Amino acid sequence: MAASLCGYTPVIEGTSDKPEGVFARAGDTSKQMALGFRHKIDFNDGIKRALDYLNKVMKLKTA
């Protein structure tokens, strides 16, 4: 997602000749949800906002 927002389209190649790690790593969010935590920003918008922020900060540092 971040790559496409930056205009970059990487070529992804499999590495079946190398050892594999865990296919998916994700936490169990049921406890957070039980405590009332809910996301306010959807994932795609969060990535875009983070990239916009970094772009702004980097421009300030180089100016």
N, CA, C and O atoms as CSV, one atom per row, in Angstrom:
chain,resi,resn,atom,element,x,y,z
A,1,MET,N,N,0.811,-1.187,0.000
A,1,MET,CA,C,0.000,0.000,0.000
A,1,MET,C,C,0.857,1.254,0.000
A,1,MET,O,O,0.642,2.163,-0.803
A,2,ALA,N,N,1.825,1.300,0.901
A,2,ALA,CA,C,2.680,2.476,0.971
A,2,ALA,C,C,3.425,2.667,-0.342
A,2,ALA,O,O,3.577,3.794,-0.814
A,3,ALA,N,N,3.889,1.573,-0.931
A,3,ALA,CA,C,4.616,1.670,-2.191
A,3,ALA,C,C,3.737,2.276,-3.280
A,3,ALA,O,O,4.189,3.144,-4.027
A,4,SER,N,N,2.495,1.832,-3.376
A,4,SER,CA,C,1.617,2.362,-4.420
A,4,SER,C,C,1.283,3.830,-4.169
A,4,SER,O,O,1.143,4.594,-5.123
A,5,LEU,N,N,1.152,4.239,-2.915
A,5,LEU,CA,C,0.891,5.645,-2.610
A,5,LEU,C,C,2.086,6.524,-2.979
A,5,LEU,O,O,1.929,7.715,-3.248
A,6,CYS,N,N,3.282,5.928,-2.991
A,6,CYS,CA,C,4.497,6.658,-3.361
A,6,CYS,C,C,4.783,6.569,-4.856
A,6,CYS,O,O,5.764,7.135,-5.338
A,7,GLY,N,N,3.927,5.860,-5.591
A,7,GLY,CA,C,4.132,5.713,-7.019
A,7,GLY,C,C,5.168,4.648,-7.372
A,7,GLY,O,O,5.736,4.678,-8.464
A,8,TYR,N,N,5.413,3.730,-6.480
A,8,TYR,CA,C,6.409,2.682,-6.677
A,8,TYR,C,C,5.695,1.341,-6.818
A,8,TYR,O,O,4.821,1.012,-6.016
A,9,THR,N,N,6.063,0.581,-7.824
A,9,THR,CA,C,5.454,-0.733,-8.019
A,9,THR,C,C,6.563,-1.786,-8.038
A,9,THR,O,O,7.100,-2.102,-9.099
A,10,PRO,N,N,6.905,-2.325,-6.876
A,10,PRO,CA,C,7.998,-3.296,-6.808
A,10,PRO,C,C,7.628,-4.628,-7.439
A,10,PRO,O,O,6.455,-4.996,-7.500
A,11,VAL,N,N,8.623,-5.333,-7.898
A,11,VAL,CA,C,8.436,-6.686,-8.414
A,11,VAL,C,C,8.697,-7.633,-7.245
A,11,VAL,O,O,9.765,-7.592,-6.636
A,12,ILE,N,N,7.737,-8.472,-6.939
A,12,ILE,CA,C,7.859,-9.396,-5.824
A,12,ILE,C,C,8.154,-10.783,-6.361
A,12,ILE,O,O,7.410,-11.313,-7.187
A,13,GLU,N,N,9.242,-11.364,-5.887
A,13,GLU,CA,C,9.645,-12.687,-6.341
A,13,GLU,C,C,9.642,-13.643,-5.160
A,13,GLU,O,O,10.073,-13.283,-4.064
A,14,GLY,N,N,9.171,-14.830,-5.371
A,14,GLY,CA,C,9.158,-15.838,-4.323
A,14,GLY,C,C,10.560,-16.344,-4.014
A,14,GLY,O,O,11.465,-16.247,-4.843
A,15,THR,N,N,10.725,-16.881,-2.821
A,15,THR,CA,C,12.020,-17.435,-2.427
A,15,THR,C,C,11.812,-18.847,-1.887
A,15,THR,O,O,12.142,-19.142,-0.738
A,16,SER,N,N,11.265,-19.701,-2.725
A,16,SER,CA,C,10.951,-21.059,-2.286
A,16,SER,C,C,12.199,-21.894,-2.032
A,16,SER,O,O,12.106,-22.981,-1.462
A,17,ASP,N,N,13.357,-21.408,-2.444
A,17,ASP,CA,C,14.596,-22.140,-2.216
A,17,ASP,C,C,15.241,-21.792,-0.867
A,17,ASP,O,O,16.316,-22.297,-0.547
A,18,LYS,N,N,14.584,-20.928,-0.077
A,18,LYS,CA,C,15.117,-20.502,1.215
A,18,LYS,C,C,14.163,-20.907,2.333
A,18,LYS,O,O,12.982,-21.153,2.086
A,19,PRO,N,N,14.667,-20.975,3.547
A,19,PRO,CA,C,13.790,-21.331,4.669
A,19,PRO,C,C,12.643,-20.328,4.828
A,19,PRO,O,O,12.789,-19.143,4.528
A,20,GLU,N,N,11.516,-20.824,5.301
A,20,GLU,CA,C,10.350,-19.975,5.479
A,20,GLU,C,C,10.186,-19.588,6.935
A,20,GLU,O,O,10.542,-20.345,7.838
A,21,GLY,N,N,9.648,-18.415,7.150
A,21,GLY,CA,C,9.316,-17.974,8.496
A,21,GLY,C,C,7.837,-18.186,8.743
A,21,GLY,O,O,7.190,-18.988,8.069
A,22,VAL,N,N,7.323,-17.483,9.685
A,22,VAL,CA,C,5.902,-17.559,9.997
A,22,VAL,C,C,5.132,-16.881,8.866
A,22,VAL,O,O,5.510,-15.797,8.422
A,23,PHE,N,N,4.060,-17.511,8.401
A,23,PHE,CA,C,3.292,-16.934,7.295
A,23,PHE,C,C,2.558,-15.669,7.709
A,23,PHE,O,O,2.490,-14.705,6.947
A,24,ALA,N,N,2.020,-15.673,8.891
A,24,ALA,CA,C,1.273,-14.495,9.335
A,24,ALA,C,C,1.514,-14.281,10.825
A,24,ALA,O,O,1.507,-15.226,11.614
A,25,ARG,N,N,1.722,-13.051,11.181
A,25,ARG,CA,C,1.883,-12.707,12.590
A,25,ARG,C,C,0.863,-11.632,12.903
A,25,ARG,O,O,0.888,-10.544,12.327
A,26,ALA,N,N,-0.011,-11.941,13.797
A,26,ALA,CA,C,-1.032,-10.970,14.168
A,26,ALA,C,C,-1.418,-11.197,15.618
A,26,ALA,O,O,-1.482,-12.330,16.094
A,27,GLY,N,N,-1.670,-10.117,16.293
A,27,GLY,CA,C,-2.102,-10.221,17.677
A,27,GLY,C,C,-3.598,-10.470,17.771
A,27,GLY,O,O,-4.346,-10.216,16.827
A,28,ASP,N,N,-4.012,-10.961,18.903
A,28,ASP,CA,C,-5.438,-11.161,19.162
A,28,ASP,C,C,-5.994,-9.844,19.698
A,28,ASP,O,O,-5.630,-9.413,20.792
A,29,THR,N,N,-6.856,-9.220,18.946
A,29,THR,CA,C,-7.388,-7.906,19.334
A,29,THR,C,C,-8.668,-7.998,20.140
A,29,THR,O,O,-9.286,-6.975,20.433
A,30,SER,N,N,-9.077,-9.203,20.505
A,30,SER,CA,C,-10.345,-9.334,21.233
A,30,SER,C,C,-10.305,-8.639,22.592
A,30,SER,O,O,-11.315,-8.090,23.030
A,31,LYS,N,N,-9.149,-8.654,23.267
A,31,LYS,CA,C,-9.054,-7.988,24.572
A,31,LYS,C,C,-9.188,-6.469,24.412
A,31,LYS,O,O,-9.887,-5.821,25.192
A,32,GLN,N,N,-8.520,-5.905,23.403
A,32,GLN,CA,C,-8.652,-4.468,23.160
A,32,GLN,C,C,-10.107,-4.102,22.866
A,32,GLN,O,O,-10.623,-3.105,23.371
A,33,MET,N,N,-10.750,-4.914,22.051
A,33,MET,CA,C,-12.147,-4.635,21.711
A,33,MET,C,C,-13.037,-4.762,22.949
A,33,MET,O,O,-13.968,-3.976,23.123
A,34,ALA,N,N,-12.755,-5.753,23.816
A,34,ALA,CA,C,-13.536,-5.922,25.038
A,34,ALA,C,C,-13.377,-4.733,25.973
A,34,ALA,O,O,-14.285,-4.407,26.737
A,35,LEU,N,N,-12.202,-4.078,25.906
A,35,LEU,CA,C,-11.959,-2.895,26.730
A,35,LEU,C,C,-12.468,-1.610,26.082
A,35,LEU,O,O,-12.355,-0.532,26.665
A,36,GLY,N,N,-13.024,-1.722,24.883
A,36,GLY,CA,C,-13.633,-0.569,24.228
A,36,GLY,C,C,-12.759,0.161,23.231
A,36,GLY,O,O,-13.153,1.206,22.714
A,37,PHE,N,N,-11.575,-0.372,22.951
A,37,PHE,CA,C,-10.715,0.280,21.976
A,37,PHE,C,C,-11.217,-0.009,20.565
A,37,PHE,O,O,-11.469,-1.163,20.218
A,38,ARG,N,N,-11.357,1.012,19.769
A,38,ARG,CA,C,-11.767,0.891,18.369
A,38,ARG,C,C,-10.896,1.815,17.525
A,38,ARG,O,O,-10.511,2.893,17.978
A,39,HIS,N,N,-10.590,1.403,16.321
A,39,HIS,CA,C,-9.800,2.279,15.455
A,39,HIS,C,C,-10.642,3.461,14.990
A,39,HIS,O,O,-11.849,3.336,14.780
A,40,LYS,N,N,-9.994,4.598,14.835
A,40,LYS,CA,C,-10.669,5.805,14.354
A,40,LYS,C,C,-10.271,6.129,12.921
A,40,LYS,O,O,-10.973,6.850,12.212
A,41,ILE,N,N,-9.137,5.585,12.511
A,41,ILE,CA,C,-8.607,5.845,11.172
A,41,ILE,C,C,-8.445,4.498,10.485
A,41,ILE,O,O,-7.856,3.575,11.049
A,42,ASP,N,N,-8.970,4.385,9.258
A,42,ASP,CA,C,-8.810,3.093,8.588
A,42,ASP,C,C,-7.351,2.928,8.136
A,42,ASP,O,O,-6.615,3.907,8.021
A,43,PHE,N,N,-6.955,1.706,7.888
A,43,PHE,CA,C,-5.553,1.374,7.643
A,43,PHE,C,C,-4.982,2.155,6.464
A,43,PHE,O,O,-3.904,2.738,6.584
A,44,ASN,N,N,-5.676,2.181,5.332
A,44,ASN,CA,C,-5.175,2.891,4.144
A,44,ASN,C,C,-4.987,4.368,4.427
A,44,ASN,O,O,-3.976,4.949,4.032
A,45,ASP,N,N,-5.951,4.991,5.110
A,45,ASP,CA,C,-5.850,6.407,5.426
A,45,ASP,C,C,-4.690,6.652,6.393
A,45,ASP,O,O,-4.000,7.665,6.284
A,46,GLY,N,N,-4.473,5.740,7.329
A,46,GLY,CA,C,-3.361,5.875,8.263
A,46,GLY,C,C,-2.016,5.842,7.555
A,46,GLY,O,O,-1.124,6.627,7.877
A,47,ILE,N,N,-1.867,4.935,6.589
A,47,ILE,CA,C,-0.626,4.870,5.808
A,47,ILE,C,C,-0.426,6.175,5.055
A,47,ILE,O,O,0.668,6.739,5.060
A,48,LYS,N,N,-1.488,6.660,4.403
A,48,LYS,CA,C,-1.389,7.911,3.647
A,48,LYS,C,C,-1.032,9.071,4.562
A,48,LYS,O,O,-0.180,9.889,4.214
A,49,ARG,N,N,-1.662,9.157,5.717
A,49,ARG,CA,C,-1.372,10.247,6.653
A,49,ARG,C,C,0.061,10.179,7.170
A,49,ARG,O,O,0.715,11.210,7.327
A,50,ALA,N,N,0.553,8.968,7.433
A,50,ALA,CA,C,1.931,8.816,7.895
A,50,ALA,C,C,2.926,9.252,6.817
A,50,ALA,O,O,3.909,9.930,7.115
A,51,LEU,N,N,2.670,8.863,5.569
A,51,LEU,CA,C,3.548,9.269,4.472
A,51,LEU,C,C,3.501,10.773,4.254
A,51,LEU,O,O,4.536,11.391,4.005
A,52,ASP,N,N,2.309,11.376,4.345
A,52,ASP,CA,C,2.186,12.830,4.210
A,52,ASP,C,C,2.973,13.536,5.307
A,52,ASP,O,O,3.655,14.528,5.048
A,53,TYR,N,N,2.879,13.024,6.531
A,53,TYR,CA,C,3.604,13.614,7.658
A,53,TYR,C,C,5.115,13.510,7.442
A,53,TYR,O,O,5.838,14.492,7.614
A,54,LEU,N,N,5.592,12.315,7.063
A,54,LEU,CA,C,7.027,12.144,6.835
A,54,LEU,C,C,7.526,13.035,5.708
A,54,LEU,O,O,8.621,13.593,5.788
A,55,ASN,N,N,6.727,13.167,4.665
A,55,ASN,CA,C,7.086,14.040,3.557
A,55,ASN,C,C,7.215,15.481,4.049
A,55,ASN,O,O,8.156,16.180,3.674
A,56,LYS,N,N,6.294,15.922,4.872
A,56,LYS,CA,C,6.319,17.282,5.416
A,56,LYS,C,C,7.552,17.475,6.303
A,56,LYS,O,O,8.244,18.486,6.184
A,57,VAL,N,N,7.829,16.527,7.182
A,57,VAL,CA,C,8.975,16.624,8.089
A,57,VAL,C,C,10.280,16.621,7.319
A,57,VAL,O,O,11.183,17.399,7.625
A,58,MET,N,N,10.389,15.755,6.325
A,58,MET,CA,C,11.617,15.677,5.556
A,58,MET,C,C,11.863,16.973,4.780
A,58,MET,O,O,13.009,17.407,4.653
A,59,LYS,N,N,10.816,17.586,4.268
A,59,LYS,CA,C,10.973,18.857,3.558
A,59,LYS,C,C,11.438,19.943,4.511
A,59,LYS,O,O,12.256,20.783,4.136
A,60,LEU,N,N,10.929,19.942,5.742
A,60,LEU,CA,C,11.339,20.949,6.722
A,60,LEU,C,C,12.810,20.782,7.082
A,60,LEU,O,O,13.515,21.775,7.258
A,61,LYS,N,N,13.288,19.530,7.196
A,61,LYS,CA,C,14.669,19.277,7.582
A,61,LYS,C,C,15.648,19.633,6.465
A,61,LYS,O,O,16.788,20.003,6.743
A,62,THR,N,N,15.223,19.528,5.214
A,62,THR,CA,C,16.124,19.798,4.104
A,62,THR,C,C,16.058,21.247,3.648
A,62,THR,O,O,16.882,21.686,2.846
A,63,ALA,N,N,15.084,21.988,4.154
A,63,ALA,CA,C,14.928,23.395,3.715
A,63,ALA,C,C,15.903,24.299,4.435
A,63,ALA,O,O,15.918,25.507,4.196
